[in-house]
């Protein structure tokens, strides 16, 4: 199965093409440009380098969140548009689960900076099945709250994601064996998404929706103002 995968949920913009268990090509950037400027040119470059056409694709995959609200919308809208135009099934996969899928085995704790003194996180065990096993549910939580939930684990926990430097200083004193992921496993990679998507349930492009996990800061502030006005 030929899969096109894109991840735009953080500052990283990553696209990949995979056929079954073979990664054909992957481009990942972390530059100070918006995903709306980068995404389609990256996809076009990927198709050109591999000599493939959009009509060759069989499955489209995208990270559905949590992450940057703007980035989520760009990725979801792009895959929905392609899915409708090409009449292809699509797969939306958790950003956190994709980060965990970078690791072949162990306890993995992806952390994304959620602002407002929180991180988006979960805990997974990898290596026992094709899909990372969820041990703690996806949630937006304070760093101290997360570390309290992880205190009972004695084996090494690998931290990855763009929030890792927010968590690790405190984790060193709180946890038995916190570990920082090496650079090549630290961030979002569409190649991991392309592989994981082949083990997940697909849906129609119309049914694809982002997973925000928490209201935006603007929505939170509006709700607070409305509650304060009562």
C-alpha positions in Angstrom: 0.0 0.0 0.0 1.4 3.4 -1.0 0.9 5.9 1.8 1.4 9.7 1.9 1.8 11.0 5.4 2.0 14.6 6.7 2.6 16.0 10.2 2.1 19.7 10.8 1.0 19.7 14.5 4.1 21.4 15.9 6.8 23.7 14.5 8.1 20.7 12.6 6.7 20.1 9.1 7.2 16.5 7.9 6.0 14.6 4.9 6.7 11.0 3.9 5.9 8.4 1.3 5.9 4.7 2.3 5.0 1.5 0.5 4.0 -1.2 3.0 7.0 -1.5 5.4 9.4 0.4 3.2 10.0 4.2 3.6 10.5 5.6 0.1 11.2 9.2 1.1 10.8 11.6 3.9 11.4 15.4 4.3 11.3 17.0 7.7 11.9 20.7 8.4 11.9 22.9 11.5 12.2 26.3 10.1 10.7 29.8 10.9 8.1 29.6 8.1 4.4 28.8 8.3 3.2 25.3 7.3 0.9 26.9 4.8 4.0 28.0 2.9 6.0 24.8 3.2 3.6 21.9 3.1 2.5 21.6 -0.5 5.9 22.4 -2.0 7.3 19.6 0.2 4.7 17.2 -1.0 5.4 18.1 -4.6 9.1 17.6 -4.1 8.5 14.3 -2.5 6.4 13.1 -5.4 8.9 14.4 -8.0 11.9 12.7 -6.3 10.1 9.3 -6.2 8.7 9.6 -9.7 5.2 9.0 -8.3 1.9 10.7 -9.2 -1.0 11.6 -6.9 -3.0 8.9 -8.7 -0.6 6.3 -7.4 -1.5 6.9 -3.8 -3.7 4.4 -1.9 -3.9 5.9 1.6 -3.5 9.4 3.1 -2.4 9.9 6.7 -2.2 12.9 9.0 -1.6 13.6 12.6 -4.9 14.8 14.0 -3.6 16.4 17.3 -3.1 17.4 19.9 -0.8 20.3 18.9 -0.8 23.7 17.4 -4.3 24.7 16.5 -3.2 26.4 13.3 -0.9 23.6 12.3 -3.7 21.0 12.9 -6.1 22.9 10.7 -3.5 23.1 7.9 -2.7 19.4 7.9 -6.3 18.2 8.3 -7.5 20.6 5.5 -4.8 19.4 3.2 -5.4 15.7 3.6 -9.2 16.2 3.5 -8.9 18.1 0.2 -6.6 15.5 -1.3 -8.8 12.6 0.0 -11.9 14.2 -1.6 -10.1 15.0 -4.9 -8.5 11.6 -5.2 -11.4 9.6 -3.6 -9.0 8.0 -1.1 -9.4 6.7 2.4 -7.7 8.8 5.1 -6.3 8.0 8.6 -6.0 10.5 11.4 -3.5 9.4 14.1 -2.7 10.9 17.5 0.4 13.1 17.4 1.5 11.6 20.8 1.1 8.1 19.5 3.1 8.8 16.4 5.9 10.2 18.6 5.9 7.1 20.7 6.0 4.9 17.5 9.5 6.2 16.8 10.8 3.9 19.6 11.0 0.1 19.0 10.5 -0.8 22.7 10.1 0.7 26.2 8.1 3.2 28.1 7.6 6.4 26.1 6.2 9.7 27.3 5.7 12.2 24.5 5.3 15.8 25.8 4.2 18.8 23.7 4.2 22.3 25.0 0.5 23.2 25.5 1.3 26.7 26.9 -0.7 27.9 29.9 1.8 26.0 32.1 0.6 22.7 30.7 1.8 19.9 28.4 -0.1 17.6 26.1 1.1 14.1 27.1 0.3 10.4 27.5 2.3 7.3 28.3 2.9 4.4 26.0 4.6 1.0 25.9 6.1 0.0 22.6 7.4 -3.3 21.3 4.6 -5.6 22.2 2.3 -4.9 19.2 2.4 -2.9 16.0 0.6 0.0 17.7 1.9 1.7 20.9 0.0 0.5 23.9 -1.6 3.4 25.8 -0.9 3.3 29.6 -2.0 6.8 30.5 -4.7 8.6 28.5 -3.9 11.7 26.4 -4.4 14.8 28.5 -3.4 18.4 29.0 -1.8 18.6 32.4 0.7 20.5 34.5 4.2 19.2 34.6 3.9 18.4 38.3 0.7 16.7 37.7 2.3 14.5 35.0 5.2 13.6 37.2 2.9 12.5 40.0 1.2 10.1 37.6 4.6 8.7 36.5 6.1 8.2 40.0 5.1 4.5 40.2 7.2 3.4 37.2 10.6 2.1 38.2 11.9 1.3 34.7 13.4 4.0 32.3 10.9 6.4 30.8 11.9 8.0 27.5 10.7 11.6 27.0 10.3 13.1 23.5 8.5 15.9 21.8 8.9 19.7 21.9 8.1 19.9 25.6 10.9 17.6 26.7 13.1 20.4 28.1 10.1 21.7 30.2 9.7 18.3 31.9 13.2 16.8 32.3 14.7 19.2 34.8 11.8 18.4 37.3 11.7 14.7 36.3 15.3 14.1 37.3 14.4 14.6 41.0 10.9 13.0 40.8 11.4 9.8 38.7 13.5 6.7 39.0 15.0 6.8 35.5 13.9 9.6 33.2 15.7 9.6 29.8 15.9 12.2 27.0 15.3 10.8 23.5 18.2 11.1 21.1 17.9 13.7 18.5 16.7 11.4 15.7 13.8 10.2 17.9 13.0 13.4 19.7 10.5 15.0 17.3 7.7 14.5 14.8 8.5 12.3 11.8 6.0 11.5 9.0 7.8 8.3 8.4 6.6 7.0 11.7 3.1 8.2 10.9 3.2 6.4 7.5 4.0 3.1 9.2 1.6 3.4 12.1 -1.3 4.5 9.8 -1.2 1.2 8.0 -2.3 -0.5 11.3 -5.1 2.0 12.1 -8.7 2.3 11.0 -9.2 4.5 8.0 -12.2 6.7 7.3 -13.7 8.9 4.6 -12.2 12.4 4.1 -15.5 13.9 5.2 -15.3 12.2 8.6 -11.7 13.4 9.3 -11.6 15.9 12.2 -8.9 17.4 14.4 -8.4 16.4 18.0 -7.7 19.5 20.1 -7.7 18.0 23.6 -8.2 21.4 25.1 -9.9 24.7 24.1 -7.7 27.4 22.5 -6.4 30.2 24.7 -8.8 32.6 23.1 -11.7 30.3 23.9 -10.6 29.9 27.5 -10.2 33.7 27.9 -13.7 34.3 26.4 -15.3 31.8 28.7 -13.5 33.4 31.7 -14.8 36.8 30.7 -18.3 35.5 30.2 -18.2 33.8 33.6 -16.9 36.9 35.2 -19.7 39.0 33.8 -22.4 36.8 35.5 
